């Protein structure tokens, strides 16, 4: 609990600074210019591009009643928050076991705040579980999403796999307290505060385009003897790293965390430098620019 006191104290400041208005998602100009607006072609189980939220809910519920464990949805690029609420409602009402569904969403350009996640960070931390998160998913594939909202999957404890090849921004607490084993976000430039905190099974995070890594991004409430994490930050640009991306200084990270960096990049720590994490020379590997 002590290790998360900073997280809870800083949350209000970070959220107010980083969370966009749900009604008008705003990307930095550099991101807007580079966005890939093509839609991935998929063989969708449900094409919801012209459906109402109620129609989507009924169609998805029908598939789940038929015990379809792998579902592909096609949404409009500007799908409303109500469409995502319909997905949440259908999943929540399903009698399928927790952690049993593999969900693919194509077309949609964003996933809203609190899509399937818990409202309350403190509850997830103190209880170690969630009463609000919809925990039916084992995997989520977001084929065209560029923006993943705050707490989108917070507390989804059975979520072990996720892909988002076009994602540019992952907001605060988005995947906190999930069971992800690896993260590979080739296009993401911004990772929010505590986005992957308390992911106890996470062993690999590849973030080759990230230039802003939020504080406590990979913080864990406790570190076991088997803890291991390889973090790849290989952007050629300046990489701004927030405070306490791993656990606090009293934890020794020797032989537990490996950082892979680009020879041409510059890592700019907001508060603490390398010495804060007790890294050894073997803990940091440099790659030549491609």
C-alpha positions as CSV (number, residue, x, y, z in Angstrom):
1,X,0.0,0.0,0.0
2,X,2.8,2.4,0.9
3,X,4.2,2.3,-2.7
4,X,0.9,3.6,-4.1
5,X,0.5,6.6,-1.9
6,X,2.2,8.8,-4.5
7,X,-0.1,7.4,-7.2
8,X,-3.3,8.3,-5.4
9,X,-2.0,11.7,-4.3
10,X,-1.0,12.6,-7.8
11,X,-4.0,11.2,-9.7
12,X,-6.2,14.3,-9.6
13,X,-3.4,16.5,-11.1
14,X,-2.6,14.0,-13.8
15,X,-6.1,13.3,-14.8
16,X,-7.0,17.0,-15.1
17,X,-4.0,17.6,-17.2
18,X,-4.2,14.5,-19.5
19,X,-7.9,13.6,-20.0
20,X,-9.5,15.1,-23.1
21,X,-13.2,16.0,-23.3
22,X,-15.1,12.8,-24.3
23,X,-17.1,14.9,-26.8
24,X,-14.1,16.2,-28.7
25,X,-11.1,14.0,-28.6
26,X,-8.1,16.1,-29.4
27,X,-4.7,14.8,-30.7
28,X,-1.5,16.9,-30.8
29,X,-1.0,18.4,-34.3
30,X,1.9,16.0,-35.0
31,X,-0.3,13.0,-34.3
32,X,-3.2,14.3,-36.5
33,X,-0.8,14.7,-39.5
34,X,0.4,11.2,-39.2
35,X,-2.8,9.3,-38.4
36,X,-3.5,6.3,-40.6
37,X,-7.2,6.7,-41.4
38,X,-7.5,3.5,-43.5
39,X,-9.9,0.9,-42.1
40,X,-8.8,-2.6,-41.6
41,X,-10.7,-5.1,-43.7
42,X,-12.1,-7.9,-41.6
43,X,-14.7,-10.6,-41.9
44,X,-17.0,-9.2,-39.2
45,X,-19.4,-11.2,-37.2
46,X,-21.4,-8.0,-36.7
47,X,-21.2,-5.0,-39.0
48,X,-22.5,-2.2,-36.7
49,X,-21.5,0.7,-38.8
50,X,-25.2,1.6,-39.4
51,X,-26.7,0.1,-36.3
52,X,-28.2,1.8,-33.3
53,X,-26.7,1.0,-29.9
54,X,-29.7,-1.1,-29.0
55,X,-29.4,-3.1,-32.2
56,X,-25.7,-3.7,-31.5
57,X,-26.4,-4.8,-28.0
58,X,-29.0,-7.3,-29.2
59,X,-26.8,-8.6,-32.0
60,X,-23.8,-9.1,-29.7
61,X,-26.0,-10.7,-27.0
62,X,-27.3,-13.1,-29.5
63,X,-23.8,-14.2,-30.4
64,X,-22.8,-14.6,-26.8
65,X,-25.9,-16.6,-26.0
66,X,-24.8,-18.9,-28.8
67,X,-21.5,-19.2,-26.9
68,X,-19.4,-17.5,-29.5
69,X,-16.0,-17.0,-27.7
70,X,-14.4,-15.1,-30.6
71,X,-16.2,-12.1,-31.9
72,X,-15.3,-9.5,-34.5
73,X,-17.1,-6.2,-34.6
74,X,-17.0,-3.5,-37.2
75,X,-17.8,0.0,-35.9
76,X,-17.9,3.3,-37.6
77,X,-14.7,5.4,-37.2
78,X,-16.7,7.9,-35.2
79,X,-18.7,5.4,-33.2
80,X,-20.4,7.1,-30.3
81,X,-19.8,6.4,-26.6
82,X,-23.3,4.8,-26.6
83,X,-22.1,2.1,-29.0
84,X,-19.3,1.2,-26.6
85,X,-21.8,1.2,-23.7
86,X,-23.9,-1.3,-25.7
87,X,-20.9,-3.6,-26.0
88,X,-20.2,-3.3,-22.3
89,X,-23.8,-4.0,-21.5
90,X,-24.0,-7.1,-23.7
91,X,-20.7,-8.5,-22.2
92,X,-21.8,-7.7,-18.7
93,X,-25.1,-9.5,-19.1
94,X,-23.5,-12.6,-20.7
95,X,-23.4,-15.9,-18.8
96,X,-20.1,-16.8,-20.3
97,X,-17.2,-17.4,-17.9
98,X,-14.9,-14.5,-17.0
99,X,-11.8,-14.4,-19.2
100,X,-13.3,-16.5,-22.0
101,X,-13.9,-14.0,-24.9
102,X,-11.6,-12.9,-27.6
103,X,-12.9,-9.6,-28.9
104,X,-11.8,-7.8,-32.1
105,X,-13.0,-4.2,-32.9
106,X,-12.3,-2.8,-36.3
107,X,-13.2,0.6,-37.7
108,X,-13.4,2.6,-34.5
109,X,-10.8,5.3,-34.1
110,X,-10.9,5.4,-30.3
111,X,-11.9,3.5,-27.2
112,X,-13.6,5.8,-24.6
113,X,-12.8,6.2,-21.0
114,X,-14.2,3.5,-18.7
115,X,-15.1,1.2,-21.7
116,X,-14.9,-2.0,-19.7
117,X,-12.8,-0.8,-16.7
118,X,-13.5,0.1,-13.1
119,X,-14.4,3.7,-12.0
120,X,-12.3,3.6,-8.8
121,X,-8.5,3.2,-8.9
122,X,-8.3,3.1,-5.1
123,X,-10.8,0.1,-4.9
124,X,-8.8,-1.9,-7.4
125,X,-5.6,-1.2,-5.5
126,X,-6.8,-1.9,-1.9
127,X,-9.0,-4.9,-2.7
128,X,-6.9,-6.4,-5.5
129,X,-10.0,-6.9,-7.6
130,X,-12.9,-5.0,-9.1
131,X,-16.7,-5.0,-8.7
132,X,-17.3,-2.7,-11.6
133,X,-15.0,-3.9,-14.4
134,X,-16.5,-6.2,-17.0
135,X,-14.1,-9.1,-16.9
136,X,-15.3,-11.3,-19.7
137,X,-12.4,-10.7,-22.0
138,X,-9.3,-12.8,-22.4
139,X,-8.1,-10.8,-25.4
140,X,-8.9,-7.5,-27.0
141,X,-7.7,-6.5,-30.5
142,X,-8.2,-2.8,-31.5
143,X,-7.3,-2.8,-35.1
144,X,-7.9,0.9,-36.0
145,X,-7.9,2.6,-32.7
146,X,-5.6,5.6,-32.2
147,X,-6.7,6.6,-28.8
148,X,-7.4,4.5,-25.7
149,X,-9.2,6.3,-23.0
150,X,-8.5,6.5,-19.3
151,X,-9.4,3.4,-17.2
152,X,-10.6,1.7,-20.4
153,X,-9.7,-1.7,-19.0
154,X,-8.8,-0.9,-15.4
155,X,-9.2,-4.0,-13.2
156,X,-10.0,-6.4,-16.1
157,X,-8.0,-9.1,-14.2
158,X,-8.5,-11.9,-16.8
159,X,-7.3,-9.8,-19.8
160,X,-4.0,-11.4,-20.9
161,X,-3.6,-10.2,-24.5
162,X,-4.2,-7.0,-26.3
163,X,-3.1,-5.5,-29.6
164,X,-3.5,-2.0,-31.0
165,X,-1.2,-1.6,-34.0
166,X,-2.3,2.0,-34.8
167,X,-2.7,3.4,-31.2
168,X,-0.9,6.7,-30.7
169,X,-2.0,7.5,-27.1
170,X,-2.8,5.3,-24.1
171,X,-4.4,7.3,-21.3
172,X,-3.9,7.0,-17.5
173,X,-4.8,3.7,-15.8
174,X,-5.9,2.3,-19.1
175,X,-4.6,-1.3,-18.4
176,X,-3.8,-1.1,-14.7
177,X,-4.4,-4.3,-12.8
178,X,-4.8,-6.5,-15.9
179,X,-3.0,-9.8,-16.5
180,X,-1.2,-8.7,-19.7
181,X,1.9,-10.6,-20.4
182,X,3.4,-8.4,-23.1
183,X,2.8,-5.0,-24.7
184,X,3.7,-4.1,-28.2
185,X,2.6,-0.6,-29.4
186,X,4.6,0.3,-32.5
187,X,2.9,3.6,-33.1
188,X,2.2,4.9,-29.6
189,X,3.9,8.2,-28.7
190,X,2.2,8.9,-25.4
191,X,1.7,6.4,-22.5
192,X,-0.3,7.9,-19.6
193,X,0.2,7.8,-15.8
194,X,0.1,4.3,-14.3
195,X,-1.2,2.9,-17.6
196,X,0.3,-0.5,-17.0
197,X,0.7,-0.3,-13.2
198,X,0.0,-3.5,-11.2
199,X,0.3,-5.7,-14.3
200,X,1.9,-8.5,-12.3
201,X,2.4,-10.8,-15.3
202,X,3.9,-8.3,-17.7
203,X,7.4,-9.3,-18.8
204,X,7.9,-7.3,-22.0
205,X,6.9,-3.8,-23.2
206,X,8.0,-2.7,-26.7
207,X,7.4,1.0,-27.2
208,X,9.5,2.1,-30.1
209,X,7.8,5.4,-30.8
210,X,7.1,6.6,-27.3
211,X,8.4,10.1,-26.5
212,X,6.3,10.6,-23.3
213,X,6.1,7.9,-20.7
214,X,3.9,8.8,-17.8
215,X,4.9,8.5,-14.1
216,X,4.3,5.1,-12.4
217,X,3.6,3.5,-15.8
218,X,4.9,0.1,-14.8
219,X,4.7,0.5,-11.0
220,X,3.8,-2.6,-9.0
221,X,2.4,-2.8,-5.5
222,X,4.9,-5.7,-4.7
223,X,7.7,-7.3,-6.6
224,X,8.2,-11.1,-6.4
225,X,11.5,-12.8,-6.7
226,X,10.6,-14.0,-10.2
227,X,9.8,-10.4,-11.3
228,X,11.2,-9.6,-14.7
229,X,10.5,-6.8,-17.2
230,X,12.2,-5.8,-20.5
231,X,11.2,-2.2,-21.5
232,X,12.2,-1.1,-25.0
233,X,12.2,2.7,-25.6
234,X,13.9,3.0,-28.9
235,X,12.6,6.3,-30.3
236,X,15.3,8.5,-31.8
237,X,13.7,11.6,-30.3
238,X,13.9,12.9,-26.7
239,X,12.0,10.6,-24.4
240,X,10.5,12.2,-21.4
241,X,10.1,9.8,-18.5
242,X,7.8,10.5,-15.6
243,X,8.5,9.9,-11.9
244,X,8.7,6.4,-10.5
245,X,8.0,4.5,-13.7
246,X,9.0,1.4,-11.7
247,X,8.8,0.8,-8.0
248,X,10.4,3.3,-5.6
249,X,14.1,3.4,-4.8
250,X,14.1,0.9,-1.9
251,X,13.5,-1.9,-4.4
252,X,16.6,-3.2,-6.1
253,X,16.1,-3.7,-9.8
254,X,19.4,-5.5,-10.4
255,X,18.7,-8.5,-12.7
256,X,15.0,-7.7,-12.7
257,X,14.5,-4.9,-15.2
258,X,16.2,-4.4,-18.5
259,X,16.0,-1.2,-20.5
260,X,16.6,-1.2,-24.3
261,X,17.4,2.2,-25.7
262,X,18.4,3.8,-29.0
263,X,22.0,5.1,-29.3
264,X,20.6,8.3,-30.8
265,X,17.9,9.0,-28.2
266,X,18.0,11.2,-25.2
267,X,16.2,10.1,-22.0
268,X,15.0,13.0,-20.0
269,X,13.8,12.0,-16.5
270,X,11.3,14.4,-14.9
271,X,12.5,13.8,-11.3
272,X,14.9,10.9,-11.0
273,X,17.8,9.6,-13.1
274,X,19.1,6.1,-13.6
275,X,20.6,5.9,-10.2
276,X,17.2,6.0,-8.6
277,X,16.4,2.5,-10.0
278,X,19.7,0.9,-8.9
279,X,20.4,-0.2,-12.5
280,X,23.6,-2.0,-13.2
281,X,25.6,-1.6,-16.4
282,X,24.0,-4.9,-17.6
283,X,20.5,-3.5,-17.0
284,X,20.7,-1.0,-20.0
285,X,21.3,-2.0,-23.6
286,X,21.8,0.4,-26.4
287,X,20.8,-0.4,-30.0
288,X,22.1,1.3,-33.2
289,X,19.7,3.4,-35.2
290,X,18.1,1.6,-38.0
